[in-house]
């Protein structure tokens, strides 16, 4: 392939821009904040699950309190009815004695139920404390996640802005390379890890870093200025410059 030296030199400019675009893409993928955001999101997810569990547990205990209230009230109501009958002297002496015994039993039953109710209420208070703590942890976690996402968003916006500037510059440079040379460069770049063209500097390939042997140097020296050269070892386009050491 033939291409005048100005086109070949533009290829080096294009490679610099493409290398920077690759660096930006890698930076976007590997931002330290990415891992921090993911970790913060996991913590928020865990906190949300814990809040749901705490609310469910508290709801279950609240229902226990309601049932305990009903049980206690039923005993109180029965005791009140019996006491009214006893106070009114309704029934025979045997009936009144039975009412008295039942009142004593109801009093014991009420005491037992109220003790159970108190224990359930204490558990409910502990669960409310736990729920409050979980909700506070969730609030802190969400605030932390939002902060990290904002910080990451700022970095990504900067990278996006730089990529847009470089992409615009690349279009201008690529236009001066020529489609034939650009196609060759693109194909090699895809095959060689992002580097399709490199300068020959001090008898070394700028792409792979290997020193050019004497026989290849002789071939390069004898090549016309507009001949597009490729390194025998790595296959990349070699661009000759004033620092090539020829």
Secondary structure, DSSP 8 states (H G I E B T S, - for coil): -B--HHHHHHHHHHHHHHHHHHHHHHHHHT-HHHHHHHHHHHHHHHHHHHHHHHHHHHHHHHHHHHHHHHHHHHHHHHHHHHHHHHHHT-S-HHHHHHHHHHHHHHHHHHHHHHHHHHHHHHHHHHHHHHHHHHHHHHHHHHHHHHHHHHHHHHHHHHHHHHHHHHHHHHHHHHHHH-HHHHHHHHHHHHHTTT--EEEEETTEETTT--B--HHHHHHHHHS-TTB-EE-TTT--EEEE-TTS--
